[in-house]
């Protein structure tokens, strides 16, 4: 209805400025798109995947560009809710929920990369990351083939026989090698300790998690329970954990 009133702008004029009527119409259009998120939610389902990133950049950093203003955040999350609900309705297999390359997954990426998400990561997670990086002697490689080659190379460098490490072995053969298993186990234990430290830090700072990210987690839970009422708790939590960990 609004677009039918807009006149074509003379493209040949570089110094064109819209008159007050055009400015008013543009303002009305902008206000309509911002305050009624259903229009943008519909648009995200209509554009192609090659276009979605440009649309989301415009929506999240321009249309709802004030990342710390509660009104804009509420409207943006309302749009999110509409798109998420549509995704759940059109996904027929539980195993495919939120795991495909869809507008929803792109939205999650763009949303969590905004200011609040970046500040959260820096304040809460960066110290644990630094702790891992600063340990120069730390070796967490657990791929059996890579560990096998690593041990074989060490023996060669030290001039030791490599009879226990013939070339051309399969992953299964490398896994069965006693020396490989002995090298991998303490690394697995250390990885577990590091992972638990990260989890403990995240849980201890759950109140610092941006509201929008917690809200999306809650929506995932509510929509999953509604769409798949018999889904086990572990499956529901895996969807939430997948969003939080990956995005």
N, C-alpha and C positions, 0 to 999 in steps of 0.2 A: 504494500500500500504506500509506504514511504517512497520506495524507489520509483514508483510511477509518477511522482511529482518532481523528481530530479531531472534537470535539463542537462543535455550533453555540454561538457565544457569545451570551449574552443581550444583544441590541442595545439594550434599554431601560436598561441599567445603565451609567452613565458612569464609575463607579468600579471597573469590573471589572479584576481583575488575574489573569493566568493562574496556575494552580497549578504545582507543580514538574513534574508529568507533561506538561502542555501546553508548558511552557518547554523541557523536554527534547526533545519531539517537534519543536518549532519549530527548536531548535538542530540536531537531526539533519537536518531538511529543508534548512536553510541550508548545513550542512556538505556534504550530498549534492550540492546544486546547485553549490557552489563547487569541490568536488574532482573532480567528474565533468562536465567542460565539454560533453560530448555532449548533455546535457539542454537547456542553454541554446542550443547550436548548432541543435538541432532546433526549439526554440521560435522562433528568429529566422526560420525558414522557414515557420512556421505563422501568425504574426501578420500583420496587414495593414500596408501602408506607413504608414498614419496612426497606427498603434500602435508602429511600430518604434523611433521616436526615444525615446519614454518608456521602453521596455524597455531600450534601450541605455544611457540615462542611469543607470538603476537598476543594470544589470549592471556598467558600467565605473566608476561613481563610488560604488557602495555594495557590491555583491557582491565586486568586485575594486577597492575604493576606495583601497587603499594603493599609490599609483602608483610608489613607489620600493622596493617589497619584491619581491625576485626570485621568490619562490614564487608570489605572486599574479600577477605579470607572466607567468610561465611558463604558468600555468593559463589566463589570458586569451588568450595567443597560441595555445595549444592549441585553444581554442574558435574562434579566428580561422581556424586551419588547416582545421578541419572545415567551416566555412561556406564558405571559399574553394574547397576541394576540391569541395563540392557544386555551387557556382556554375560551376566549370569543366566539371563533368560534364553539367550541364543546359543549357549555352550551346552551340548548334550552329554558330554563325557566329563565326569568329575576330574579325571586325570589331566584334562586339557585346560582346566580353569586357571587363568592368569599365567599360563606357561607359554602361550603362543605369542607371536609378534603381532600385536593388535594395537589399535588406538589406546586402549586402556594401559597396556604395558608401557607405551611411549609416554602417556600422561604421567604415569608413576615416576618414570625417569626424570621428566622435566620438572615435575612438582618437587621432588626431593632434592633436586640440585639447586633450588632457590636458597636465598640467604639463610633462613632459619635452620634448614637442614645442614648447611655447610658450617654454621656456627656451632651447632650441636656436635657434629663430628670432631671439630677442632677442640672444643672444650672437654668432651667426654672420652673420645677414643684416641686422640693423638698421643697421649702419654704412653698408652699401651703399645701403639705402633712404634714409637721411638724406642721403647724398651727392647723390642724385638730387633729393630734395625741396628741398635748400638752394640749388640752382641755379635761381633765380627766372626767369632769362632762357631757360631750356631749353624748346624747343617740339618735341615729338615726334609731332605730328599728321601722319599719312601717308595718311589717307583722301583720295583725289584730289578728291572733290567738296567736302569741307570745306576743303582747301587752296585750291582754286579760289575758293571764297567768301571765304576769308581774304584772298587776294591782291586780289580784286576790291574788297573793303571797304577795304583799305589804299589802293588807288588813288583810291577815292572820297573817303576822308578827306584825302588830300593834294591833291585837286582835279585829279587827272590823268584823261585820257580812259580809258574802259573798253571801247573798241572790241574789244579782244582778249578781253574777258570778257563775252560776251552772257549773258543770263539763260536759265534753263530748259535747261541742257545736261545730257546724260546722264553717267554715270560714265565710259563709254568716251571720250566727247569730252573730259572733264576730264583723263583720263589722258593723252590725246594732246597736250594743251597743253604747249608747250615750257617755259613759265615754271613751270607746275605741276611738271613733271618736274625742273626745276632746283632747285626748293624742296624737293622730296621726297627727292632723292638724299642730301644731307648729313644729313638727319634719319634716313634708313635706316642710314647709316654710323654715326651716333651711337648709335642703338638697338642695333646690332650690338656696338659697343664696350661698352655698358652690360650687355648680355646676357652677353657674354664675361667681364666682371668678376664678375658674379653666379656664373657657372659655375665660374670659377677659384676663387672664395671657397668655394663649396660643396665642390669637390673637395679643396682644401687643408685643409678642416676635416672630412673624411669620418669621421675617428675620433671627432669630437664628435657625429655623428649618433646619436640614441638607438637603442639595441640593437633595440627592437621594430620601428622603422621599417625598419632594415636587414634584419631578419628577414623582414618582410612582402615586401620587394623580392625576397629570395631565394626565398620561397615562390611568388611570381608567376612567377619564372623557372623553377623546378622544375616547377610545375604546367603551365605553357605547353609546356615541352619534352616532358612526358609526354603531354599531350593532343594537341599538334600537333608531332610530331617533325620535320616537314619545314619548319616555320616559319623564315624567315630570321632571322638574328641581329638585324637592324635592327627587325623587327617585335616581337621579344621585348623588346628594349630600349625600344621605344616604349610598351609596356604599363607597364614599370617607371617610365619617365620620366613617363608620364601620372599614375601614382599619386603620385610624389614631387612633381611640379610642382603638380598640382591639389589634393591633399589636405594 
